[in-house]
Amino acid sequence: MKRSYDGTIIVKENVKLEESPGLKPKDVNHSDKWKWNKKYMELSYEKKILFETQEQTRLIRRISNNVLFYFWVTIISGVLTLILLLIGRL
């Protein structure tokens, strides 16, 4: 396998396969992108899968917490609306 200067794999002429990570830890800023890609490429296949799985699990938990928050906000606002409507009729 041939690699280009930016670390991608060249399959045929003008065709490259990207091996850069899809997910990055939140503490990596734009200036450290090259360092992050280099460190990620040095990881073993199993560690890459573990890292990506952990990152996706973290994101899913975050989404789940957001959904739960908005669910309770909706329930509480509905109950308060009913209470205010009932008080307004009296």
HELIX and SHEET records of a PDB file:
HELIX    1   1 HIS A   30  ASP A   32  5                                   3    
HELIX    2   2 LYS A   33  GLU A   42  1                                  10    
HELIX    3   3 TYR A   45  ARG A   89  1                                  45    
SHEET    1   A 3 LYS A   2  ARG A   3  0                                        
SHEET    2   A 3 ILE A   9  LYS A  12 -1                                        
SHEET    3   A 3 VAL A  15  LEU A  17 -1                                        
END                                                                             
